[in-house]
Amino acid sequence: MSTASPTSRAPLAGVVVLDLTHVLAGPYCSMTLAELGARVIKIERPEIGDDSREFGPFIDGQSAYFATINRDKESIALDLKDEKDRAVFDRMLARADVVLENYRPGVMERFGYGWEALHQRFPKLIYGAVSGFGHSGPWAAKPSYDMVVQAMGGVMSITGEKNREPVRCGASIGDVVAGMFLSQGVLAALYDRERSGLGRKVDVAMLDGQLAIIEHAVAIVEARGSAPGPEGARHPSIAPFETFHAKDGLIVIAAGNDALFAKACAVLGLDELAQDPRFATNNARVEHVQMLKRRFETVLLEQTTHHWQQQFDRAGVPNGPILDVSQTMSLDQIEARNMVVRLEADEPARAGALEMRVAGNPIKLSDAPDPKTRRAAPALDADRATILAWLDEPD
């Protein structure tokens, strides 16, 4: 439930974002900015729109994928090769705070809308760019998708089971992480503009983001001189920190320090392990992790996962079941945090738009709105009249 007062105000209220991005990394960034109160205007290709409008799954012929990421946004279709549409875009740029793009480097320059040109014309404008490999370096022009950077960024090499082929992470973390870093950069640039009066270019590469999130793997390379491989569900540097078999399924136990390990042992009636030199320290436990797992599972297999969850919760040991997405969406904790919200199409411009449940905003700010509904994603060009009328208003 939101604790915002009736006079609460979203932190980015009044910020205008022109979003030229498509599919996921850029739209994820603009979705985050919209959740924080920014006005996000999607600028889409005429007749085609965002590629993800054609991505499944579909509900009543409409993309649920697109609807999830593009809620709370407006849409106008513009052809940046057409002089009339360019004139409209130029007027929008003059009133915008941020422009986002995820083309390959050089595309915006060919349109005449690269960073240098825009900064000269609109010095306060913040320019956010996300691409596979960034705007510098020998691979800048190389095309990419999420799975490509998961593969090249080291993530796939440590994901999956030992002695099996590498697998893609189940979430699109190549795109999503880049979108998160881009939103962070944009927020920093907005803050800096309050002091300097000038916009900045924010250049985020999906490949860079993958390396940035595998901190333990980088540390292992530096410490051991060789790269780690996949360890399944187990953390390579902490034990116990993995899945364990109970009577009716799997439970995750994560005891990240010696005190928690001792508590876990007490729950299982294995107090002697906390004093055993093979398990008394984290380094020792990692060295003897398979033996430790066998000792734990000998006891865990006697009772259900629910039983052990209750016991570990009472002892203050971090643990949890492995839930599917539907189960997670149904959790009381998720409801209490307003993390499942509903899209509503209760205005003329949204007539016929998908009304469905989506993930809410994980950023909970005091005295900021966090409603249980969001405005449904727009049809292509649905907000043209509203946007053109806004351009005619006094600045």
N, C-alpha and C positions, 0 to 999 in steps of 0.2 A: 504494500500500500504506500502511496506517496504521502510524504509528510509536508509537502509544499503548502504554503499559505495561499489565500486567495489573491494576494498581490505578488506572488512568486513570478520570477522572470527567468527564462532560459538564458544561459550565459552568452550564447551567440545570437541572441535576438537582434535583428537589424543587419546582420552580416549576410551579404548576397554572394552566392557561389554559382558560377557558371560551370556546368559539368559537361565536358565534351567526352567523357570516358564511357567505356562500354564493357560488358561482361562482368568482371568481378573486382579486380584490385582497385580501380578508380571508383566504381560505384560503391564499394564497401567504405571507402574513405568518405565519400559524399553522404552516404547514409549515416555515418557516425556524426558528421557535422550537422546534418539535419536533426538528428536526435538531440543535439546540444542547442538547437534553436535556430540554426542558419536557414535562410531561404535558399533552397537548391533548385536551380533551373537546369534540367537536362536538355542539352542541345543535340538532337538526333538527326540522322540522315533521313531525308524525305522518303516516304513509302516503305523504307526498310526498318529504320530505327535501330535500337540497340540489338546486337546479335542475339543476346540472351532472351529476347522476346520469342525466339524459336527453340529455346531449350526446355526440355521436359524436367519434371513431370508437368502435365497439363490438367487443368480443371476447367470444364466447360469450354475447351478450346483455347484457354489462355495459359500462359506460362506461370506456374507457381514459383519457379526459380526467379523470374524477373520480378514478380510481385513482392517477393520476400526482401530483395535487396533495394528496390526502388520505391518503397513506400515514402510518404511525406515529401515527395518531389513533384515538380512541375515539368511539363514537356512542351517543347517547341521544335518543330522540324525546320532546319536551315541547311541550305546547300552553300558551303563556304566558297564554292567556285562561281556562284551566281551573284552579280553585283547588287541586286536588291536585297538578297539575304545577307550579304556582307555588310550592307549599310545598317540593317537591323542589328546584326551582331556587334558592330562598332558602337552603336548606341547603348547596347547592353554592357559592353566592356567599360564604357565611361561611368556606369553606375554600379559596377560590381566591385567587390572586395577581393575575390579569389576567382581564378580560372584554373580548372583542372583538365589535364589531358593525359591519355595513355597511348598515344601513337608512337611509332618508332622515331628515334631522333632524326630530325630533318624534315619531317612531314609538316609540322606547324610552320617551320621557316618557309617552306614552299608556298604555303597559304598566305604568308606575310604576317603570321601571328606568332612567331617565335619569341622567346624571352627578351632578346635584345630589342626587337622592334616594339614590343608591348611595353617594356620598361621605359623606353624613351617617350612613348606616347602617354602612358598612364603610370607614372612613377610610384603611385601608392598601391598599384595592383600586385597581389601575390600570385605567383605562377607555380602551380604544383604539377609535377610530371612524374608518372610512374611507368616504368618499362621493364622489360626482362633483364637488361644488363646495364641500364643507366645511360646517361648522356656523355660519358667519357670512357676511354679505354678502347682496346682493339675490337671488342665485341659489341660496341654500342649499337650497330645496325642489325645485329642478329635478332631474328624474331624468336618469340618464346611463348610458352603457356605454362600453367602451374606445374604440370608434371615434369617439364623440362628443367625448371630450376630446382625442384625437389631432387631430381637426379643429379644435376651438376653441383648443387649446393651442399651435398654431403648428407642430406636428410635420409634419402632412400638407403644409403649404405649402412645406416644404423637402425633401420626400421624393419621389423619382421623377426623371424625365428633364426637362430643360429644354424648355419650350414644349409640354409634355404635361399632361394633367390630373393633379392631385395624387393620390397613392396612400397607402393605409394602410401603415404599417410592417408587415413580415411577422410580427413578434412582437407580442403583446398588451401593448405597453409602457405603455399607459395604466393597466392593471390591475397589471402586474408592478412597475412603478416605485412606484406607490402602496403596494403591499404591502411593498416593500423599505423605503420611508420609514417606514411604520407600524412595522415590526419595529425599526428604529433608534430610533424614539421610545419604544417599549415598553422596550427595553433601557436607554435613558437614564433612563426613569422608575424602573425597577427599581434602577438604581445610585443615583439620588437618594433613593429610599426608605430605603436603608441608612443615610443620614445624617439624613433628616428624619423618618422613621417614617410618612410620609404618601404616599398614592398621588396620581397626577396624571391629568388627562385628556389624551390624545394625539389631536389632531384633524388628520387628513390628508385633503386634497382631491386627487382624481385630476388635476384641471385644474392645480393648483399644481405637481404633480410633473412635468407635461409642460413647463411653462415652465422649471423648475429644471434640466432636462437638455439644453436647447438653448443652452448657454452661448455658443457662437460666434455664434449668430444674434442673441442679445440684444446682444452686443458690436458686431455689424455695424450694428444699428439705431442704437445710440448713436453710433458713429463716423461713419456715413454719413447718418443721418437718414432712411433708407429701409429697408424690409424685404428680406432676401435671398429668392431663389427657389430652386427645386430645381436641383441641379448634378449629378444622377446619382450616380456613384460617387466623384466628386471632392470633396476637402475644399476649402471656399471660401477658406481662409486659409493653406494649406500646399501646396507643390509641390516635387517630385513626390509625390503622395499620392492615388493612384487606381488604376484597373485599366488594364492595357496588354495589347495583343494580341501574343502570341507565335505560333510556327508552328502550334501545335495547340490554342490556346485562350487564356484570359485568365490573367494573373498580377497580383497586387497588389504594388505597390512603394510603400513609405512611407518616404521620406527626410526626416525632420523637421528637419534642420539642415544647415548648409553642409558640415560634415565628412562626413556621411552622403551628401550629394549628390555630393561629390567621389569617394567610394568607388564609388557607383553608376556614375558616369561612367567610372571606371577599369575596372570590370567590362565595360562595353559598348565599351571602346576609344574613348571620347569625352572624353578628359581635357581637351581644349580648352574644353569647355562650362563647366567649373568656373571658368575665367578670363574667360569671355565676359561683358561687362557686362550683357547681357540675362538672364543666368542666375546670376550670381555671388552674389546674395543671394536670400533667400526672397521678399522683396517683388517683386524683379525677375522671379523665376521665376513667381510668381502672375500677374503682368501679362502674361507671354508663355507662359502655360501650354499653349496649343494648339500653338505652335511647338515647345515642349519635348517634348510628347508625340509629335509627328511624328518628331523627331530620335531619340528613344528607340526608337520602334516600327520605324524603318527597320532597326535592328540586331536588336531582339528577334524580329522575324519570321523571322530566319534559323535560329533554334533552337527547341526545344520548351520548354514551361513547366518540365518537370523539369530540363532542362539549366540553365536560368536560376536556378531555385531553388537548385541546388547552388552555382552561381557566386556568387550574392548571399549565401548562407549563409556561404561561406568568407570573404567580404569583410566580413561583419558588417552587412549592409544588411537591415533589416526587409522581409520579403516573404512571400508565401504564395499558394497556389492557392485558387480558389473551390470549396469542397466542398459537397456536399449533406449533409443531416443524417445520413443513413446512413453516409456516409464519415467524417464527424466522429466519430460514435459508435464507429467502428472504429479510430481513431487509436491508435498505441502510447502517445502522450503522455496521451490521455484515460484509457487503461487504467492507466497508471502513477499517475495522479492519483486513481484510484478514482472517476471521474466518470460511470460507468455502473454502476448497482447493480440488484439484482433484488429485486422484491417477493416475499415468502414468506407463504404462508397455512398455517403449520404449527402452528396452535393451534385448538381447537374453535370459538372465537368468530369465527375467520376462515375456517372451512370453506367451500370453494367460491369464495373471493375470487380476484380476478385475480392471477395470478403472471406478471409481465412485467418488462421492463427499463425503468428510468426514469433521469433525470438524477440524479447524486449531489449531495453537498453541496459547493459551491465554497469554503466557509469552512473552511480547514484550520488547526486549532488544535493546538499541541503538547500531548502527553499527554492527548488527548481521543479517544474512540472514533470510528472511521470505518469501520464494517463494510461488507462487500461485499453485504449484504442489508438490506432494510428490512421492517418488518411491513406486510402488505398493508392496503389501505384497508378500512374496516369496512362491512358491510352496515348498512342503516338500523336503528338501535336495537340493534345487536349487543352492546353492552357494558352494557346496562341493569343486569343482575344484578351485575356487577363494580362498577359505580359506586354502586349502592344499598348494597352491602356496605361499600364504602369510607366512605360517609357515616355508617355505624353504628359505624365504628372510633373509638377514642378519638382526640381531636385531639392 
